[in-house]
Amino acid sequence: MKIFVVGANGRVAEELIKLLVERGHSILAGARSVEKVPEMDGVKPVHFDLHWTAAKMAEALENAEVVYFTAGSRGKDLLQTDLYGAVKVMQASEERGIKRYIQLSSIFSMEPERWNDSITDYNIAKMFSDYWLMDKTNLDYTILQPGNLEEKPATGKIEVNVKEAGPNPIPDVASTLATLLDQPNTVKKVIMMHTGDTPIRDALASI
Ligand SMILES: NC(=O)c1ccc[n+]([C@@H]2O[C@H](COP(=O)([O-])OP(=O)(O)OC[C@H]3O[C@@H](n4cnc5c(N)ncnc54)[C@H](OP(=O)(O)O)[C@@H]3O)[C@@H](O)[C@H]2O)c1
């Protein structure tokens, strides 16, 4: 499939793109700094900024069939990037007739009573972006909500529908995102995750 990845130079996105290419997909790598997108067969860097209008984003999406949203401002530009930027990508995707939409969010985004006080604004941005995707679009979404991301090697194993936050090696989050694509049972689902004992494909099949 032709897949657009928003935030292509991010830590998760770089791993995700490698996996999607290995699985035979062709990638439009949406990034502000196209020159930083690693050169790879099957990957086309596309200039993309979340401050753009939805109409301009729609042009950049070209003929993508799937969109992954993996961008984020690390707390520096939450309204324009993490919240409204995300919403505009959804609007642009719908304008393009794209149906499948996979959003990387954050654990407990929809449970304010469980938020960590130090990142309240971040959680607010994630909460409203997630709710917009669920309530204001007709996209075939999946929202993946890991807890803390860690720069650790892949384990290939996770738990889903978790009740507590836990660590998440970045390659496992990327692999979970990639595997969502061929698991239709995950459409219209919000999935909280952390590292665990269940092979990723089995964990997602259980949803
Ligand atoms: N950190 C955690 O523990 C944690 C836990 C759960 C969920 N998450 C979520 O996972 C996401 C991905 O994590 P990560 O570590 O891979 O993030 P990352 O390395 O910070 O990458 C985020 C990407 O978003 C891009 N971006 C920022 N502002 C943009 C804009 N205005 N237009 C276009 N692109 C923009 C950045 O582009 P540039 O390279 O141009 O800056 C960067 O490539 C986070 O954003 C967060 O929402 C994180």
The ligand as a Tripos MOL2 file, in Angstrom:
@<TRIPOS>MOLECULE
LIG
   48    52     1     0     0
SMALL
NO_CHARGES

@<TRIPOS>ATOM
      1 N1          7.8800   10.4000   24.7730 N.am      1 LIG1
      2 C1          7.0710    9.5180   25.3160 C.2       1 LIG1
      3 O1          7.4020    8.8760   26.3320 O.2       1 LIG1
      4 C2          5.7100    9.2590   24.6940 C.ar      1 LIG1
      5 C3          4.8350    8.3970   25.3240 C.ar      1 LIG1
      6 C4          3.6240    8.1140   24.7100 C.ar      1 LIG1
      7 C5          3.3090    8.6910   23.4950 C.ar      1 LIG1
      8 N2          4.1850    9.5480   22.9070 N.ar      1 LIG1
      9 C6          3.7890   10.1350   21.6200 C.3       1 LIG1
     10 O2          4.5830    9.5580   20.6060 O.3       1 LIG1
     11 C7          4.9530   10.5620   19.6700 C.3       1 LIG1
     12 C8          6.1930   10.1510   18.9130 C.3       1 LIG1
     13 O3          7.2690   10.0540   19.8140 O.3       1 LIG1
     14 P1          8.7460   10.2240   19.2720 P.3       1 LIG1
     15 O4          9.6470   10.0710   20.4290 O.co2     1 LIG1
     16 O5          8.9190    9.3990   18.0400 O.co2     1 LIG1
     17 O6          8.6870   11.7650   18.8540 O.3       1 LIG1
     18 P2          9.8570   12.6680   18.2740 P.3       1 LIG1
     19 O7         11.1020   11.8930   18.0700 O.co2     1 LIG1
     20 O8          9.8850   13.9090   19.0990 O.co2     1 LIG1
     21 O9          9.2870   13.0090   16.8360 O.3       1 LIG1
     22 C9          8.2030   13.8570   16.6480 C.3       1 LIG1
     23 C10         8.2280   14.3140   15.1990 C.3       1 LIG1
     24 O10         7.1720   15.2810   15.0400 O.3       1 LIG1
     25 C11         7.6420   16.2460   14.1380 C.3       1 LIG1
     26 N3          6.9910   17.5420   14.2490 N.ar      1 LIG1
     27 C12         6.9720   18.3780   15.3210 C.ar      1 LIG1
     28 N4          6.3400   19.5080   15.0030 N.ar      1 LIG1
     29 C13         5.9660   19.4020   13.6980 C.ar      1 LIG1
     30 C14         5.2910   20.2550   12.7860 C.ar      1 LIG1
     31 N5          4.8520   21.4600   13.1270 N.pl3     1 LIG1
     32 N6          5.0800   19.8070   11.5300 N.ar      1 LIG1
     33 C15         5.5160   18.5930   11.1420 C.ar      1 LIG1
     34 N7          6.1730   17.7420   11.9630 N.ar      1 LIG1
     35 C16         6.3910   18.1450   13.2220 C.ar      1 LIG1
     36 C17         9.1030   16.4070   14.4770 C.3       1 LIG1
     37 O11         9.7080   16.9490   13.3430 O.3       1 LIG1
     38 P3         11.1300   17.6930   13.3660 P.3       1 LIG1
     39 O12        12.0950   16.5440   13.2620 O.co2     1 LIG1
     40 O13        11.0810   18.5690   12.1830 O.co2     1 LIG1
     41 O14        11.1880   18.4300   14.6830 O.co2     1 LIG1
     42 C18         9.5310   14.9910   14.7920 C.3       1 LIG1
     43 O15        10.0670   14.3360   13.6790 O.3       1 LIG1
     44 C19         5.1040   11.7990   20.5430 C.3       1 LIG1
     45 O16         4.9740   12.9680   19.8000 O.3       1 LIG1
     46 C20         4.0070   11.6410   21.5380 C.3       1 LIG1
     47 O17         2.8240   12.2210   21.0350 O.3       1 LIG1
     48 C21         5.3680    9.8340   23.4710 C.ar      1 LIG1
@<TRIPOS>BOND
     1     1     2 1
     2     2     3 2
     3     2     4 1
     4     4     5 ar
     5     4    48 ar
     6     5     6 ar
     7     6     7 ar
     8     7     8 ar
     9     8     9 1
    10     8    48 ar
    11     9    10 1
    12     9    46 1
    13    10    11 1
    14    11    12 1
    15    11    44 1
    16    12    13 1
    17    13    14 1
    18    14    15 2
    19    14    16 1
    20    14    17 1
    21    17    18 1
    22    18    19 2
    23    18    20 1
    24    18    21 1
    25    21    22 1
    26    22    23 1
    27    23    24 1
    28    23    42 1
    29    24    25 1
    30    25    26 1
    31    25    36 1
    32    26    27 ar
    33    26    35 ar
    34    27    28 ar
    35    28    29 ar
    36    29    30 ar
    37    29    35 ar
    38    30    31 1
    39    30    32 ar
    40    32    33 ar
    41    33    34 ar
    42    34    35 ar
    43    36    37 1
    44    36    42 1
    45    37    38 1
    46    38    39 2
    47    38    40 1
    48    38    41 1
    49    42    43 1
    50    44    45 1
    51    44    46 1
    52    46    47 1
@<TRIPOS>SUBSTRUCTURE
     1 LIG1         1 GROUP 0 **** ****
